[in-house]
Amino acid sequence: MKIGYLGPRATFTDLAVRHLFPGEEATPFVTIPECIDSVEEGFCDFAVVPIENALEGSVNITLDYLIHEVPLFIIGEATAPIQQHLMVHPENEGRWPEAELILSHSHALAQCHKFLHREMKGVASERMTSTAAAAQYVQEHPEKNLAAIANGLAALEYGLTIVRENIHDYDHNHTRFVVLSKQEQALPPSELVSKGSKTTLVVTLPSDRTGALHQVLSAFSWRNLNLSKIESRPTKTGLGNYFFIIDIEQQMDEVLIPGAMAELEALGCSVKVLGSYPSFKL
Ligand SMILES: O=C(O)C(=O)C[C@]1(C(=O)O)C=C[C@@H](O)C=C1
């Protein structure tokens, strides 16, 4: 079994992979599209990528790439707590308050925005491809007074010193990761106990129909189908054109979800199932 993830070693995505696929070989990729392509091209069986963070919202590149470029299935999701730490090269431990640049993934920088504003005012920040890529860069450049925002495993992996712990702005910082596959299939068994199931649909509304979104939502509500998320993303076909990504809090069944989908199609919507899958909490 081959698993692709957003690397290098010790990203938050790597941590999620270690829980979801313990003991399995996992291959790091530099970007989320590269992870997704690795499954499409048959190099990996599964890809694990972040899709949503509690503080920062959706990981748009994941949603857009899945919807516009490479239509894989979501076959599982895992929600993990996210603790961000500020770390530096041990040679620079004493001079971190004068750091010249702070490096991290854009989501991680955003999760620590208040800390950076309060305690590192005026220090420039730069986006890296992941938190662990930032830690690795700091390890490789002791001659520069740099700091990275990353997790505790990255500090260990890249020999950095944590100078401030838990710098994320809100306690309930969690990220949701999804497992992607070319086929709709069950996740390989693990010790994790599923905390429920979800079904994700992509719905495109008919253009210029009054109350279309209201009608879409009522197709779910009168069937008592609980939605845990609704997100709009541009169709990229023109200003104001959006589709909706809808998470239903239950597994695909034979009556309710197919009934709601048929109702949406009768309204002129196009509907696609991105996956029906178990949810785990790490
Ligand atoms: O950079 C990492 O460590 C990642 O796994 C990516 C990512 C993200 O895209 O949101 C994952 C979890 C955290 O929210 C911050 C960064």
The ligand as an SDF file (V2000), in Angstrom:
LIG
                    3D

 16 16  0  0  0  0  0  0  0  0999 V2000
    1.9760   22.3700    6.6870 O   0  0  0  0  0  0  0  0  0  0  0  0
    1.5500   21.3520    7.2530 C   0  0  0  0  0  0  0  0  0  0  0  0
    2.1050   20.8310    8.2250 O   0  0  0  0  0  0  0  0  0  0  0  0
    0.3250   20.7480    6.7570 C   0  0  0  0  0  0  0  0  0  0  0  0
    0.1200   19.5740    6.9640 O   0  0  0  0  0  0  0  0  0  0  0  0
   -0.6620   21.6600    6.0580 C   0  0  0  0  0  0  0  0  0  0  0  0
   -1.6440   22.3330    6.9940 C   0  0  0  0  0  0  0  0  0  0  0  0
   -2.8210   23.0030    6.1920 C   0  0  0  0  0  0  0  0  0  0  0  0
   -2.8400   23.0240    4.9740 O   0  0  0  0  0  0  0  0  0  0  0  0
   -3.7420   23.5130    6.8530 O   0  0  0  0  0  0  0  0  0  0  0  0
   -2.2460   21.3230    7.8870 C   0  0  0  0  0  0  0  0  0  0  0  0
   -2.5860   21.6040    9.1520 C   0  0  0  0  0  0  0  0  0  0  0  0
   -2.4150   22.9450    9.7240 C   0  0  0  0  0  0  0  0  0  0  0  0
   -3.6850   23.5690    9.6560 O   0  0  0  0  0  0  0  0  0  0  0  0
   -1.4460   23.7690    8.9780 C   0  0  0  0  0  0  0  0  0  0  0  0
   -1.0190   23.4110    7.7520 C   0  0  0  0  0  0  0  0  0  0  0  0
  1  2  2  0
  2  3  1  0
  2  4  1  0
  4  5  2  0
  4  6  1  0
  6  7  1  0
  7  8  1  0
  7 11  1  0
  7 16  1  0
  8  9  2  0
  8 10  1  0
 11 12  2  0
 12 13  1  0
 13 14  1  0
 13 15  1  0
 15 16  2  0
M  END
$$$$
